[in-house]
Amino acid sequence: MAPARILAHQLKAARTLARLDQQELADRSGLSVPTIKRMEAGDGPIRGNYESVAAVVAVLEEAGIEFIAENGGGPGVRLRAPPAPPSIPSVRRS
């Protein structure tokens, strides 16, 4: 789950890490490209209504992005670790 406050630079970094351009993020979230551009502009928290921010965050999280509230150096983003493959029980031979 994303932190309550996501910064504009986190959003841009998350989009880049997910390998989405602004048009694709807009299409997937149901928003316009100018809205995505406004959200990524600035130095502080994302500007936008709750529904728009939630839609963008949901798309990015579905793409494997994890928003980090505090990582020792401040807020950030990362790709979630892929799930571990199922373990195969070893066969013992007598």
C-alpha positions as CSV (number, residue, x, y, z in Angstrom):
1,M,0.0,0.0,0.0
2,A,1.3,3.5,-0.9
3,P,2.1,6.0,1.8
4,A,-0.5,8.6,2.6
5,R,1.7,11.3,1.0
6,I,3.4,10.7,-2.3
7,L,5.8,13.3,-3.7
8,A,5.8,14.4,-7.3
9,H,9.4,13.1,-7.9
10,Q,8.3,9.7,-6.5
11,L,5.5,9.5,-9.0
12,K,7.9,10.4,-11.9
13,A,10.5,7.9,-10.7
14,A,7.8,5.2,-10.3
15,R,6.5,5.8,-13.8
16,T,10.0,5.5,-15.2
17,L,10.8,2.4,-13.2
18,A,7.6,0.8,-14.5
19,R,8.7,1.7,-18.0
20,L,5.5,3.6,-18.7
21,D,5.3,6.9,-20.6
22,Q,2.9,9.6,-19.6
23,Q,0.4,8.6,-22.3
24,E,0.3,5.0,-21.2
25,L,-0.1,5.9,-17.5
26,A,-2.9,8.3,-18.5
27,D,-4.6,5.7,-20.6
28,R,-4.4,3.0,-17.9
29,S,-5.6,5.3,-15.1
30,G,-8.3,6.9,-17.1
31,L,-6.8,10.4,-16.7
32,S,-5.4,12.9,-19.3
33,V,-1.8,13.5,-20.1
34,P,-2.0,17.1,-18.8
35,T,-3.2,15.7,-15.5
36,I,-0.3,13.3,-15.2
37,K,2.1,16.2,-16.1
38,R,0.6,18.4,-13.4
39,M,0.9,15.5,-10.8
40,E,4.6,15.1,-11.7
41,A,5.4,18.8,-11.6
42,G,6.8,20.5,-8.5
43,D,8.8,19.4,-5.6
44,G,6.2,18.6,-3.0
45,P,3.3,16.3,-2.6
46,I,1.3,15.3,-5.7
47,R,-1.4,17.8,-6.6
48,G,-4.7,16.2,-7.6
49,N,-7.9,15.0,-6.2
50,Y,-8.0,11.8,-4.2
51,E,-9.6,9.7,-6.9
52,S,-7.0,10.7,-9.5
53,V,-4.1,10.1,-7.3
54,A,-5.5,6.7,-6.2
55,A,-6.0,5.7,-9.9
56,V,-2.4,6.5,-10.8
57,V,-1.0,4.8,-7.7
58,A,-3.2,1.7,-8.4
59,V,-1.8,1.4,-11.9
60,L,1.8,1.8,-10.7
61,E,1.4,-0.7,-7.9
62,E,-0.2,-3.2,-10.4
63,A,3.0,-2.7,-12.5
64,G,5.1,-3.9,-9.6
65,I,6.0,-0.5,-8.0
66,E,6.3,-0.2,-4.2
67,F,6.2,3.3,-2.7
68,I,8.5,3.7,0.2
69,A,7.6,6.3,2.8
70,E,11.1,6.5,4.4
71,N,14.2,4.5,3.4
72,G,16.9,6.3,5.5
73,G,17.4,8.9,2.8
74,G,13.8,10.0,2.3
75,P,10.8,8.7,0.4
76,G,11.4,6.6,-2.7
77,V,10.2,3.8,-5.0
78,R,11.3,0.3,-5.9
79,L,10.2,-2.7,-7.8
80,R,8.6,-5.4,-5.6
81,A,10.7,-8.5,-5.4
82,P,9.2,-11.2,-7.7
83,P,7.6,-14.0,-5.9
84,A,9.8,-16.9,-5.1
85,P,9.3,-20.0,-7.3
86,P,7.5,-22.8,-5.6
87,S,9.9,-25.2,-3.9
88,I,10.2,-28.7,-5.2
89,P,10.6,-31.3,-2.5
90,S,13.7,-33.3,-2.8
91,V,13.5,-37.0,-3.5
92,R,15.5,-39.2,-1.2
93,R,16.9,-42.3,-2.7
94,S,17.8,-45.2,-0.4
